Amino acid sequence: MSTETTQPLSLLHVDFNDLYSRHLGRHSQFGINVAHLAALYGLWFGVYAAVYQAVLLLGLPAGWLIIVAMAVTYLAFVAINAPYHVCVATAVFLAFFVASVLALPRLPGWSILPLLLLAPVFYKLQAWSHKIWAIGADMTEFNKRFPPGRTLNFILLIYEVPICLNYLMFRRQDWRS
């Protein structure tokens, strides 16, 4: 893609394959993709579990429905731009993820803060994994199409799990040790 035809980043119109190619620029090694997926699981588990515990604490009926609705809404955003097979893989991942959140018993109210603290802890673990798996490519061209900043961060917030699943499940030819 030439820089003359590059459109500004949009949350609703993302070229998943191009975003995946960008991902390979810094995440072409198998280990970093596994580490990132595990870290993302932990990060989101903390957020979803904190919400679930708050819902239980408030005594809202059908609290499980809020967690399911959060996951379905997320999947709907992914489905806007991700290929069908990636959406199916993400849906299966989310089913196991939601089941793990809903398997938690009711915890004391003070547990909400430690659950929320899982997010920055797992984010730091994800960032730290770049020190272990440090192979990277020149990102100059990708930075022109995907300029670093809030919009890119939000897009990655939505698509990093599907991108890692795509890499691990469907793109074995991209694996590097």
N, C-alpha and C positions, 0 to 999 in steps of 0.2 A: 504494500500500500504506500503510495507516495504521500508526502506531507502536504502536497497541494490539495488533495482530496480528503484530508483528515477533517472529520467533523468534531466539534467540541464533545467532551465526555458527557454522556447522558445516563441517568439512572434507569431509564426505560428502554434505551436502545444500546445494547452492548453486543459487540461481536464476540461471542463466547470463544470461538476458535482463536481469534487474535489475542484475546485476554489469556487464553491457555498458553499460547506461544510466548507471551510476555512472562508468564509464570515460569516457563522452562528456562528463561534467562537466568533466574536466580535459584530455581528449585528443580534442577534436572536430576538430582540424586535421589535414589529410592528412600534412603533414610530420612531425609529432610521432609519428604512428603508424608511418611508415616508419623514422624514427630509432629508435624503441623496438624495433621488430622487428629491425633491424640490430644494435642494442646487445644485445638478448637473444640473438641468434645468437652474437655474439662472446663474451658472458659464458658461455653454455652450452658453446660450442666449447672454451673454456679448461678448463672442468671435465671434460668428456667426453674431451678430448684428453689431459689429465693422467692420467686413469684409464687410458686406452688405453695410454699410454706406460709407466705403472707395470706394467700387465699384461704388456706386451711385455718389459719389463726383468726381470720375475720369471720369464719364460719359460713362463707358463701356456698350456696348449694351448687353441686356439680362443678366443683373446682377443677376437676380433671379436664373439663370442657375448655377452660381458658388456656390450658397448656396445649391441648390439641389444636385449638384455634390459632395460637401463636405459630405452631409448627406448620399448619396448613397455609397460613398467610405467607410465611417464609417460602414454602415450596411454590406458591403461586408466583412470587417474585422471581424465583429461579426459573420457573417454567416459561417466563416471558421470552427468554433468550437462550436458554440451554437446550442442547439436543435432547430428544426424547429418551434415549438410553441413559443419559446423565440424570435426567429428572427421575427416572425409575430408580436408579441407584440411590439418589438423594432421598427419595421417598422411603426406601427400605432402611437406609441409615437413620432417618428421622423416626421411623416406627420403633426401632430398637432404642434410640435416644429417648423418645417420649416415654417408652415403657420403663426405662431406668429411672427417669425423674418421678414417674407416678408410683414406682415401687418404694419410694422413700416413705417411711412412717411419718406421722405428725411429729415434728421436732419442736423443742421449746422456742419461743419467740426470739431469744438471743441468737439462735442459730442462723438467722437471716443475714446478719452482718458477715460471719465467716463464709457463708455460701457466696455472698457477693464478692468477697475478697478472692475467691477462686479465679475470678475473671482477670484481674491484673497479674496474679501469680502465673496463670497459664499463658497469658500474653507474653510475660517475660521469658517463660520457658520456650515459647515459640521463637522469640527473638534470639534467645541464647543458642538455639539449634543452628543458627547461621554460622556460629563459631566452629561447630563440629563439621558441618557439611558446607564448606566455603567455596565450592566451585561456582563461578558465576560468569556470565557473558557480558559483553559491552551492552549496556541498556540505553545508549544514546538515542537510537531510533525509536525504541519503545517509549521512552520518556517524551518524545515528541507527540506520539499518538495517545499516550496515557500519562499526561503530566502529573507528577506527584502533587498531592494536596488532598483536601477534604473529599472531593467527589470521588477520586480514585480510591481513597480509603473506604468510603461507604460502599462502592462497587465491590471491592475486595471483601468487605464484611459479608456481603450477600453471596458472592461467588467462590470464596476460597474453599469451602467444603466441597461443592460440586467439582471444582477444578482438581482438588486432591483425589476425589473419588474417580474422576475421569482418568487421571494419571495412573492410579493404582489398579483400577479394574479394566480399563479399556486401551491403555496406551503402553503396553509392555515394551514396545520398540523404543520408547523414550527413557526407559530406566537406565540410570547410571549408578555405579556403586560409589 
